[in-house]
């Protein structure tokens, strides 16, 4: 049995300090982010479906290098800007560049987007998923992901906010791991110290932070959480990054207006995740 502990719900009126602050994301920034996501999907003919992989120009064949793999899932709304391809491929590529610069890991220059139904999924020990609240998993999908974890895979979820999106994510995760216990990962866990020492969880905002007066949260996701799922042997098999957007921190690491404080933290966290996955 894989082992959700801890209440993620919060009072609608409570912010990080117990005080309500107005959400001041500008209409221009919001429309821009939607347009960019929709344009990307249109240009590549992506709909947020398994067969999106057919339209992506990716290297073919095997490699003996570590590959950063992103999960392609069936999304709720075809072509919606929030889907498996959120921040893709720039986020993945800048993350890979950072990993190569900061470590000696033999990581491939190219990213890999792979459908949950692709038999080659099991070749990739590290799997990243953006916007997991958008997933719509079939029984077959759930069985594949269950087997992926049981066979040593490591799955990271990122970029979803608030109680509504948590509930949507959890409904899908329960198909994969019906009895899973999701717990806060303690700060003394090896995943936070395997390469970099990370002593606190920081809320990483999207690019909108630059334009909205410095607000880091979205919806009612006031506090960042880093939760995990363990198997019966005590191996951490999943990391769930809730109320935070690590993907944007990689994607906009080259944007002078986006604080290096957030990007640097996100890179350190990702490197720890990858190293932990490869050594456990």
C-alpha positions as CSV (number, residue, x, y, z in Angstrom):
1,X,0.0,0.0,0.0
2,X,1.2,3.5,-0.8
3,X,0.7,5.8,2.0
4,X,-3.2,12.1,2.5
5,X,-2.5,13.5,5.8
6,X,-2.9,17.1,6.6
7,X,-5.7,19.4,5.8
8,X,-5.1,21.6,2.8
9,X,-8.3,23.6,3.2
10,X,-8.2,27.1,4.6
11,X,-10.7,29.8,5.4
12,X,-11.5,31.8,2.3
13,X,-10.7,35.0,3.9
14,X,-7.3,34.1,5.4
15,X,-4.1,35.1,3.7
16,X,-0.6,34.3,4.9
17,X,-0.9,36.7,7.8
18,X,-4.6,36.3,8.4
19,X,-5.4,39.4,6.4
20,X,-7.3,39.5,3.1
21,X,-5.4,41.2,0.3
22,X,-7.1,42.0,-3.0
23,X,-5.9,40.0,-6.0
24,X,-4.4,42.6,-8.2
25,X,-3.3,40.6,-11.2
26,X,-3.7,43.0,-14.1
27,X,-6.1,42.2,-16.9
28,X,-3.2,42.7,-19.4
29,X,-1.0,40.1,-17.7
30,X,-3.7,37.6,-17.4
31,X,-4.7,38.0,-21.0
32,X,-1.1,37.8,-22.1
33,X,-0.5,34.5,-20.2
34,X,-3.7,33.0,-21.7
35,X,-2.8,34.2,-25.2
36,X,0.8,32.7,-25.0
37,X,-0.5,29.4,-23.9
38,X,-3.2,29.2,-26.5
39,X,-0.9,30.4,-29.3
40,X,1.6,27.7,-28.4
41,X,-1.0,25.0,-28.5
42,X,-2.3,26.3,-31.9
43,X,1.1,26.6,-33.5
44,X,2.0,23.0,-32.7
45,X,-1.5,21.7,-33.2
46,X,-1.6,20.6,-29.5
47,X,-5.0,19.9,-27.8
48,X,-3.9,18.5,-24.5
49,X,-4.3,14.9,-25.6
50,X,-2.1,11.8,-25.7
51,X,-1.4,12.1,-29.4
52,X,0.1,15.6,-29.0
53,X,3.4,13.7,-28.9
54,X,3.1,13.2,-32.7
55,X,3.3,16.9,-33.3
56,X,6.4,17.6,-31.2
57,X,9.8,17.6,-32.7
58,X,11.8,15.4,-30.4
59,X,15.0,13.4,-30.8
60,X,14.3,9.7,-31.6
61,X,16.1,6.7,-30.3
62,X,17.6,5.7,-27.0
63,X,20.2,7.6,-25.0
64,X,22.3,6.6,-22.0
65,X,21.9,10.1,-20.6
66,X,19.5,11.3,-17.9
67,X,16.4,12.7,-19.6
68,X,14.0,15.3,-18.1
69,X,10.6,13.8,-19.0
70,X,7.3,15.6,-18.9
71,X,4.0,13.7,-18.8
72,X,1.5,14.2,-21.6
73,X,-2.0,13.6,-20.2
74,X,-5.6,14.1,-21.5
75,X,-6.7,17.5,-20.3
76,X,-10.2,18.6,-19.3
77,X,-10.5,21.3,-22.0
78,X,-8.9,20.7,-25.5
79,X,-6.5,23.5,-26.3
80,X,-6.8,25.2,-22.9
81,X,-3.8,27.2,-21.9
82,X,-3.6,25.3,-18.6
83,X,-2.6,21.8,-19.6
84,X,0.4,19.4,-19.7
85,X,2.2,21.9,-22.0
86,X,2.1,24.8,-19.6
87,X,5.5,26.5,-19.7
88,X,6.7,23.9,-22.3
89,X,9.3,23.7,-23.8
90,X,11.2,26.7,-22.6
91,X,10.8,25.9,-18.9
92,X,12.2,22.4,-19.4
93,X,15.1,23.6,-21.6
94,X,16.2,26.3,-19.2
95,X,16.0,23.8,-16.3
96,X,18.2,21.4,-18.2
97,X,20.7,24.2,-18.9
98,X,20.8,25.0,-15.2
99,X,21.3,21.4,-14.1
100,X,24.2,21.0,-16.6
101,X,25.8,24.2,-15.3
102,X,25.4,23.5,-11.6
103,X,26.0,19.8,-11.5
104,X,28.1,17.0,-13.2
105,X,24.9,15.0,-14.0
106,X,25.0,13.5,-17.5
107,X,21.7,15.0,-18.5
108,X,20.6,15.2,-22.1
109,X,20.4,18.6,-23.8
110,X,16.8,17.8,-25.0
111,X,13.7,17.4,-23.0
112,X,11.1,14.6,-23.5
113,X,7.4,15.0,-23.5
114,X,5.8,11.5,-23.2
115,X,2.2,10.3,-23.2
116,X,1.1,8.3,-20.2
117,X,0.1,5.5,-22.6
118,X,3.6,5.3,-24.2
119,X,5.3,2.0,-23.3
120,X,8.6,3.9,-23.2
121,X,7.4,5.8,-20.1
122,X,9.2,3.2,-18.0
123,X,12.6,4.3,-19.4
124,X,12.4,7.6,-17.6
125,X,13.0,7.4,-13.8
126,X,12.0,11.0,-13.3
127,X,8.6,12.4,-14.4
128,X,7.4,15.9,-14.2
129,X,3.7,17.0,-14.5
130,X,2.4,20.6,-14.8
131,X,-1.2,21.6,-14.0
132,X,-2.1,18.2,-12.5
133,X,-5.6,19.5,-11.7
134,X,-6.3,19.3,-15.4
135,X,-5.6,15.6,-15.7
136,X,-8.4,13.2,-16.8
137,X,-7.0,9.7,-16.2
138,X,-8.7,6.5,-17.4
139,X,-8.4,3.3,-15.5
140,X,-5.7,2.2,-17.9
141,X,-3.8,5.5,-17.3
142,X,-4.0,5.0,-13.6
143,X,-2.8,1.4,-13.8
144,X,0.2,2.5,-15.9
145,X,1.2,5.2,-13.4
146,X,0.7,2.9,-10.5
147,X,3.1,0.4,-12.1
148,X,5.5,3.2,-13.0
149,X,5.8,4.1,-9.3
150,X,5.9,0.5,-8.2
151,X,8.8,-0.1,-10.6
152,X,10.9,2.7,-9.2
153,X,9.7,5.7,-11.0
154,X,9.6,9.1,-9.3
155,X,6.7,11.6,-10.1
156,X,6.7,15.3,-9.4
157,X,3.5,17.5,-9.6
158,X,3.8,21.2,-9.9
159,X,1.9,24.4,-10.6
160,X,-1.6,24.1,-9.2
161,X,-3.2,26.4,-6.7
162,X,-5.8,26.5,-3.9
163,X,-8.4,24.1,-2.6
164,X,-10.4,23.7,-5.8
165,X,-7.4,22.6,-7.9
166,X,-6.2,20.4,-5.0
167,X,-9.5,18.5,-5.0
168,X,-9.4,18.1,-8.8
169,X,-5.8,16.8,-8.6
170,X,-6.6,14.4,-5.7
171,X,-9.6,12.9,-7.5
172,X,-7.2,11.8,-10.3
173,X,-4.5,10.7,-7.9
174,X,-7.0,8.5,-6.1
175,X,-7.4,6.6,-9.3
176,X,-3.7,5.8,-9.3
177,X,-3.3,5.3,-5.5
178,X,-6.7,4.8,-3.9
179,X,-5.4,4.5,-0.4
180,X,-2.4,6.8,-0.6
181,X,-1.4,8.9,2.4
182,X,-0.2,12.3,1.3
183,X,1.9,13.9,4.0
184,X,4.1,17.0,4.4
185,X,7.7,16.0,3.6
186,X,9.7,16.9,6.7
187,X,12.5,19.4,6.3
188,X,15.0,16.9,7.6
189,X,14.2,14.4,4.8
190,X,17.2,13.6,2.6
191,X,15.4,15.0,-0.5
192,X,16.0,18.5,0.9
193,X,19.7,17.9,1.6
194,X,21.0,15.4,-1.0
195,X,22.8,18.2,-2.9
196,X,21.6,21.5,-1.7
197,X,20.5,22.2,1.9
198,X,17.0,23.5,1.7
199,X,15.6,24.6,5.1
200,X,12.2,26.0,4.2
201,X,9.5,25.9,1.6
202,X,9.2,29.1,-0.4
203,X,6.1,30.1,-2.4
204,X,7.3,30.5,-6.0
205,X,5.1,32.8,-8.0
206,X,4.3,33.0,-11.7
207,X,5.6,35.8,-13.9
208,X,2.5,37.8,-12.9
209,X,4.3,38.6,-9.6
210,X,6.4,41.1,-11.5
211,X,3.3,43.1,-12.5
212,X,0.8,42.6,-9.7
213,X,2.5,44.4,-6.9
214,X,4.4,41.4,-5.6
215,X,1.6,39.0,-4.8
216,X,2.9,35.5,-4.7
217,X,-0.3,33.4,-4.3
218,X,-3.2,32.5,-6.6
219,X,-6.8,31.7,-5.7
220,X,-6.9,30.7,-2.1
221,X,-3.4,29.1,-2.2
222,X,-1.8,31.3,0.3
223,X,0.8,28.9,1.7
224,X,3.2,26.8,-0.4
225,X,3.2,23.1,0.4
226,X,5.6,20.3,-0.5
227,X,3.9,17.0,0.2
228,X,4.9,13.4,-0.6
229,X,3.7,9.9,-1.1
230,X,5.7,6.9,0.2
231,X,5.5,3.2,-0.7
232,X,5.4,0.3,1.8
233,X,9.2,0.2,2.0
234,X,9.4,3.9,3.0
235,X,10.6,5.1,-0.4
236,X,9.4,8.6,-1.3
237,X,7.8,8.0,-4.8
238,X,6.0,11.4,-5.4
239,X,6.5,15.0,-4.6
240,X,3.5,17.3,-4.8
241,X,4.3,21.0,-5.1
242,X,1.1,22.8,-4.2
243,X,0.4,26.6,-4.2
244,X,3.7,27.2,-6.1
245,X,4.9,27.5,-9.7
246,X,8.4,26.0,-10.1
247,X,7.9,25.8,-13.9
248,X,7.5,29.6,-14.2
249,X,10.7,30.0,-12.2
250,X,12.7,28.0,-14.8
251,X,10.8,29.5,-17.8
252,X,11.5,33.1,-16.7
253,X,15.0,32.6,-15.2
254,X,16.3,34.7,-18.1
255,X,13.8,37.5,-17.5
256,X,15.6,40.3,-15.7
257,X,12.4,41.4,-13.9
258,X,11.7,38.0,-12.5
259,X,13.6,37.7,-9.1
260,X,16.6,35.4,-9.1
261,X,15.6,34.6,-5.5
262,X,12.7,32.5,-6.8
263,X,14.5,31.0,-9.8
264,X,17.6,30.1,-7.7
265,X,15.4,28.3,-5.1
266,X,13.4,26.5,-7.8
267,X,16.6,25.2,-9.5
268,X,18.0,24.0,-6.2
269,X,14.8,22.2,-5.4
270,X,14.7,20.5,-8.9
271,X,18.3,19.4,-8.7
272,X,17.6,17.8,-5.3
273,X,14.4,16.1,-6.7
274,X,16.3,14.7,-9.7
275,X,19.3,13.4,-7.7
276,X,17.0,11.8,-5.1
277,X,15.0,10.1,-7.9
278,X,18.2,8.7,-9.4
279,X,19.6,7.4,-6.2
280,X,16.5,6.0,-4.6
